[in-house]
Amino acid sequence: MAKSLGFTLIELLIALTIVAILATIAYPNFAGYLLKSKRIEAIQGLHSMQLQQEEWRISHPAYASNDDAAHFLPSHPHYEFKVKAASDTDYVLEANAKNGSAQQQDKAGNTACHTLTLNRNSTKTPAACWQ
């Protein structure tokens, strides 16, 4: 009798079912990691802006407004950065998820991390999004 070389249809279906189950489990976790990694990039952008604000203040009587800060606002495909408020003694920096960006909501439809802010005293809002 000749020995069979190859897979039977049943073996192939079992293997494909296992692959589909693993993909169903892995994809949501992967998507969550992607969202978090982009959020971390936005946080890094806000920290970079914070350093730029302190450098600006050394040479100027007030912190940089959004117009003054145009040259040091980070460029990011998923977030828009701006100086929300600036005065002689304080500033508030903001990163907003761009419209149509996956960053606008997580897999549960939560939009809590849509806008991230950082001020001169390093107050970070919303706090849960900075972890």
MOTACOR-V89309 format. One line per field, one symbol per residue. psi: psi as a letter, one per 30 degrees, with the letter a starting at -180 (. if undefined). burial: # if it has 9 or more other C-alpha atoms within 8 Angstrom, else .. A space follows every 10 residues. Layout:
# MOTACOR-V89309
psi->???
burial->???
This chain:
# MOTACOR-V89309
psi->kkkkjaklee eeeeeeeeee eeeeeeeeee eeeeeeeeee eeeeeeeeee eeeeeefefl fllkleeege fgklkkffkk kljekkaffl lkkkkkkkkf kffelafggk gegekklkae ggkkkkeffg .
burial->.......... .#........ .......#.. ##..#..### .##.##..## .###.##... .#####..#. ..#....### #######..# ########.. ..####.... ..######## ...###..## .
